[in-house]
Amino acid sequence: MGETVDTTLIDNHNIKVIKNGVVAKEENYEDEWAPPDGGTKSWLVMIGSFFCNGILFGVINSYSVLYIKFCAILDEQNVTDASGKAALVGSLAIGSVFFVSPVSGYLTDFAGIRITTFAGGLIASSGMLISSFCTDNYVALYFTYGIMYGLGGSLAYTPSLAVLGHYFKKYLGIVNGIVTAGSSAFTISMPYIISALIERCGIEWTLRVLSFMSCFIMVFAFLFKPIKRTVKPKKVSFKDAFNVEIFRNTKYVVWAGTIAISLCGYFVPYVYMKKYVLNVFGEDADGMLPVLCIGIMSGVGRLIFGFIADHPKVNRIFLQQIAFLFIGVSTILLPLTRGSYPMLIVLTLCLGLFDGCFISILGPIAFDICGSSGGTQAIGFVLGLCSIPLTIGPYIAGVIYERTGSYTLPLILSGIPPIVGSVAMFLTRCLDPPIKLGDPSSQRLNKENGKSEELGIHDGDGHL
């Protein structure tokens, strides 16, 4: 009878095979998980990722300001369904960010984090610059603002999250919270900046300034040098870079599907909030304050829930379920704020807080389920799956508004999918991801389900 492998001993990222109770010769496995969890380089990477997220989503989340201007231009041209078509420009941008994310994750693994991020910054800034020359052509804007800016943003966004897994492990949740809070920080100020630029310089020069800001993504790309310790060098081919293992992970597939369902109406409040306020409360109401409240509380939520998610006893998926439930309820209640501006502010604060919760733990959950080796592409594919609902949601809401003349039905319909997704996510509790020896992220999720002892995972001292 041949030797059997009884268990493994994981010691300082080295994997030793224990055969028949005796420690055998140390095996040569590729070690991808040795983050420093601190140091000057790590914090610079975090700051660079913070600004990349801030610039990208600060512009996208502030589209409600640009939307009013684009809609006015289309109305002057007597374009039918001007509301929906103007909304489609912005929804194509965020939809493209997520649609291209699988390719972005693929390129990140194959071409490298730096190159992918730099290319994203170049395409995004170019798209915004070209948009400044065709503001009266909504079809051209679909391509330049919607697709080009979204494509560039995607190529920058996915690696900016993935690089954090190379520098942080213990503090990955709070670091993700800080980084994703970048979009909140920029969302707070960007509506006022864009509004002031439009008033003083016009829509054309506003877009050119946004193009210049996007150029900084290329600068921060040079900070993103991944850490990858290896015991045994491994040559990565084009075929190897495409990780199909994540699709064999049933837990990941179910989780990604419920995320897509939940985001069907996610972007609707961001696009229509300013116009909704002006329609309901009049021209004297501050249409940008609710967007500001969402941005502020989203930043707070990312920090708070990023910290909470780092606690070993916290189930991150359950935390995300709670977030979607509150996002859905808050969105459904928005039409009831007619005549009560303070109530609108309260709901937008709640919406922002749990938006921050959802965003900050998206990356860590992907690493929990798929491990460090599949985490990058897992993030990319789940975002790609979300592109369709994020793109068509605002457009459908605009068409409904054109037919009914009210935002009541669009907002109510937008709040239902997050609630459905929150409930459907309970299915993940019936499934376990495949555990990978030596991968703390994979072990963490299985420990939450009480599987560590059952699978014979040992710590560095050989104890269960």
GIHU-V717604 format. One record per helix or strand of 3 or more residues. SS is the DSSP state (hx for helix, st for strand). FROM is the first residue (numbers start at 1). TO is the last residue. If there is no record, write none. Layout:
BEGIN
ss & from & to
SS & FROM & TO
SS & FROM & TO
END
This chain:
BEGIN
ss & from & to
st & 5 & 11
st & 14 & 19
hx & 40 & 61
hx & 63 & 76
hx & 82 & 99
hx & 101 & 110
hx & 113 & 131
hx & 138 & 162
hx & 164 & 167
hx & 172 & 214
hx & 216 & 223
hx & 238 & 241
hx & 244 & 248
hx & 250 & 262
hx & 268 & 281
hx & 289 & 309
hx & 316 & 337
hx & 341 & 360
hx & 362 & 385
hx & 387 & 404
hx & 408 & 430
hx & 440 & 448
hx & 452 & 455
END
